Amino acid sequence: MSSIQLNLDAWIKKGIDAYKEGLAPLVIAGLIALVLSIVTVGILAGPLMAGLALMALAYVDNRDPKPQVGDVFAGFQVFVPALVVGLIGVGVSLISVVFAKIPFAGPILHVAVSVVIQPYLLVALFLVADRKRDIGSAINEAIAMVNANFVNLLTLALVSGILGGIGLIVCGIGIIATLPLGVCVAAAAWRDIYKVSDAATETR
């Protein structure tokens, strides 16, 4: 796997531009994804986030016709692998909560597990949504990609996560507006990241 260069300034700018272009559809789609994820206790989180990622990629690519709100359900086309990625995320979160109850080292383990898993989940989600990988291929490729570029992809996952979750920090319900922003930044980064992956494949 070739080295992935961290280009946060460009990714954030491109992600913000995509977010502004698709503001209304993305925010409404994000609201749908949040509500249905909560109602289904996280079961539909993976497929719905895959759909939101596909919408973000379409805006990053400046494709026509532009995505509509209902495109958030496009992730159901890769339902099983997206479901598994989402359930892995939920499962790891639950495990990290258990770790948090361990005396002394528990809180550190909780944070470490929660943070370290993020780049793997992010890459696996985009592999499933954008590249239509089955779950086995997505997990294996995500592990290889992240292990070869851990610090840079961890930084990307943290930045996109902070941007996406800042609405929760500021006023709680504001996450409805900021969640798609984080996804758009991740989508902008993904377009550059996978160019590297494609180039590496072609030279083998």
C-alpha positions as CSV (number, residue, x, y, z in Angstrom):
1,M,0.0,0.0,0.0
2,S,1.5,3.4,-1.0
3,S,1.8,6.1,1.6
4,I,-1.2,8.4,2.0
5,Q,-0.3,12.1,2.4
6,L,-2.3,14.1,4.9
7,N,-3.9,17.0,3.1
8,L,-6.4,18.3,5.7
9,D,-6.6,21.8,4.5
10,A,-7.6,20.8,1.0
11,W,-9.9,18.0,2.2
12,I,-11.7,20.3,4.7
13,K,-12.2,23.0,2.1
14,K,-13.5,20.6,-0.5
15,G,-15.7,18.9,2.1
16,I,-17.2,22.3,3.1
17,D,-17.8,23.2,-0.5
18,A,-19.7,19.9,-1.1
19,Y,-21.6,20.4,2.2
20,K,-22.7,23.9,1.2
21,E,-23.8,22.8,-2.2
22,G,-26.0,20.0,-0.9
23,L,-26.9,21.6,2.5
24,A,-30.6,21.0,2.6
25,P,-30.7,17.4,1.2
26,L,-27.7,16.4,3.3
27,V,-29.0,17.8,6.5
28,I,-32.5,16.2,6.0
29,A,-30.8,12.9,5.0
30,G,-28.6,13.1,8.1
31,L,-31.7,13.7,10.3
32,I,-33.3,10.6,8.8
33,A,-30.2,8.5,9.3
34,L,-29.9,9.6,13.0
35,V,-33.6,9.0,13.8
36,L,-33.7,5.6,12.1
37,S,-30.4,4.6,13.7
38,I,-31.7,5.5,17.1
39,V,-35.1,3.8,16.6
40,T,-33.5,0.6,15.4
41,V,-30.9,0.7,18.2
42,G,-28.0,1.1,15.8
43,I,-29.0,-1.7,13.4
44,L,-29.6,0.5,10.4
45,A,-26.7,2.9,11.2
46,G,-24.3,1.2,8.8
47,P,-26.5,1.1,5.7
48,L,-27.8,4.7,6.4
49,M,-24.3,6.1,6.9
50,A,-23.3,4.3,3.7
51,G,-26.1,6.1,1.9
52,L,-25.0,9.4,3.4
53,A,-21.4,8.7,2.3
54,L,-22.6,8.1,-1.3
55,M,-24.5,11.4,-1.2
56,A,-21.5,13.2,0.0
57,L,-19.3,11.6,-2.7
58,A,-21.7,12.7,-5.4
59,Y,-21.5,16.3,-4.2
60,V,-17.7,16.1,-3.9
61,D,-17.6,14.8,-7.5
62,N,-20.0,17.5,-8.6
63,R,-22.2,14.9,-10.3
64,D,-25.5,15.6,-12.1
65,P,-28.2,15.0,-11.3
66,K,-27.6,16.1,-7.7
67,P,-28.5,13.6,-4.9
68,Q,-32.0,13.8,-3.4
69,V,-33.0,13.2,0.2
70,G,-34.2,9.7,-0.6
71,D,-30.7,8.7,-1.7
72,V,-29.8,8.2,1.9
73,F,-31.4,4.8,1.4
74,A,-28.9,4.0,-1.5
75,G,-26.8,2.3,1.2
76,F,-29.4,-0.5,1.3
77,Q,-27.9,-1.6,-2.0
78,V,-24.9,-2.8,0.0
79,F,-27.1,-3.6,3.0
80,V,-25.3,-6.7,4.5
81,P,-21.7,-5.4,4.4
82,A,-22.7,-1.9,5.6
83,L,-24.8,-3.5,8.3
84,V,-21.8,-5.5,9.5
85,V,-19.6,-2.5,9.5
86,G,-22.2,-0.6,11.6
87,L,-22.6,-3.5,14.0
88,I,-18.9,-3.8,14.5
89,G,-18.8,-0.1,15.4
90,V,-21.7,-0.6,17.9
91,G,-20.1,-3.7,19.3
92,V,-16.7,-2.1,19.8
93,S,-18.5,0.9,21.5
94,L,-20.2,-1.5,24.0
95,I,-16.9,-3.2,24.7
96,S,-15.2,0.1,25.3
97,V,-17.9,1.0,27.8
98,V,-17.2,-2.3,29.7
99,F,-13.5,-1.4,29.7
100,A,-14.4,2.0,31.2
101,K,-15.6,0.2,34.4
102,I,-12.2,-1.3,35.0
103,P,-10.5,0.5,38.0
104,F,-7.7,2.9,37.2
105,A,-6.9,1.9,33.6
106,G,-10.5,1.6,32.5
107,P,-11.1,5.1,31.3
108,I,-7.8,5.1,29.3
109,L,-8.8,1.8,27.7
110,H,-12.2,3.1,26.9
111,V,-10.8,6.1,25.1
112,A,-8.0,4.2,23.4
113,V,-10.4,1.5,22.0
114,S,-13.0,4.1,20.9
115,V,-10.4,6.2,19.1
116,V,-8.2,3.5,17.5
117,I,-11.1,1.7,15.8
118,Q,-12.4,4.9,14.0
119,P,-10.1,4.9,11.0
120,Y,-10.7,1.2,10.3
121,L,-14.5,1.7,10.4
122,L,-14.3,4.9,8.3
123,V,-12.2,3.2,5.5
124,A,-14.3,0.0,5.7
125,L,-17.5,2.0,5.3
126,F,-16.3,3.8,2.2
127,L,-14.9,0.6,0.7
128,V,-18.4,-1.0,1.1
129,A,-20.3,2.1,-0.1
130,D,-18.1,3.4,-2.9
131,R,-16.2,0.3,-4.0
132,K,-18.9,-2.2,-3.3
133,R,-16.6,-4.5,-1.4
134,D,-18.0,-7.5,0.4
135,I,-17.5,-7.5,4.1
136,G,-14.4,-9.8,4.1
137,S,-12.7,-7.8,1.4
138,A,-13.6,-4.5,3.1
139,I,-12.2,-5.5,6.5
140,N,-9.0,-6.9,5.0
141,E,-8.4,-3.9,2.8
142,A,-9.2,-1.5,5.6
143,I,-6.8,-3.2,7.9
144,A,-4.0,-3.1,5.3
145,M,-4.7,0.5,4.4
146,V,-4.9,1.8,7.9
147,N,-2.0,-0.2,9.2
148,A,0.2,1.3,6.5
149,N,-1.0,4.8,7.1
150,F,-2.2,4.7,10.7
151,V,-1.3,8.2,12.0
152,N,-2.6,10.0,8.9
153,L,-5.9,8.0,8.7
154,L,-6.4,8.3,12.4
155,T,-6.0,12.1,12.1
156,L,-8.5,12.1,9.3
157,A,-11.0,10.0,11.2
158,L,-10.7,12.3,14.3
159,V,-11.0,15.5,12.3
160,S,-14.0,14.3,10.4
161,G,-15.5,12.9,13.6
162,I,-15.0,16.2,15.4
163,L,-16.5,18.2,12.6
164,G,-19.4,15.8,12.4
165,G,-20.0,15.8,16.1
166,I,-19.4,19.4,17.0
167,G,-23.1,20.1,16.9
168,L,-23.6,17.6,19.7
169,I,-21.0,19.5,21.8
170,V,-22.3,22.9,21.1
171,C,-26.1,22.4,21.4
172,G,-26.9,18.7,21.2
173,I,-29.4,18.7,18.5
174,G,-27.0,20.7,16.3
175,I,-25.5,17.3,15.3
176,I,-28.3,17.1,12.7
177,A,-26.6,20.0,10.8
178,T,-22.9,19.0,11.4
179,L,-23.0,15.2,10.9
180,P,-23.1,15.6,7.1
181,L,-20.2,18.0,7.2
182,G,-18.0,15.4,8.8
183,V,-19.1,12.9,6.2
184,C,-18.4,15.4,3.3
185,V,-14.8,16.0,4.6
186,A,-14.2,12.2,4.8
187,A,-15.6,11.8,1.3
188,A,-13.3,14.6,-0.1
189,A,-10.4,12.8,1.6
190,W,-11.5,9.4,0.3
191,R,-11.4,10.6,-3.3
192,D,-7.7,11.4,-2.9
193,I,-6.9,8.4,-0.8
194,Y,-8.3,5.9,-3.2
195,K,-6.3,7.4,-6.1
196,V,-3.3,6.3,-4.1
197,S,-4.7,2.8,-3.7
198,D,-5.6,2.6,-7.4
199,A,-2.1,3.6,-8.4
200,A,-0.5,1.1,-6.0
201,T,-2.7,-1.7,-7.5
202,E,-1.7,-0.7,-11.1
203,T,2.0,-0.9,-10.3
204,R,1.8,-4.4,-8.9
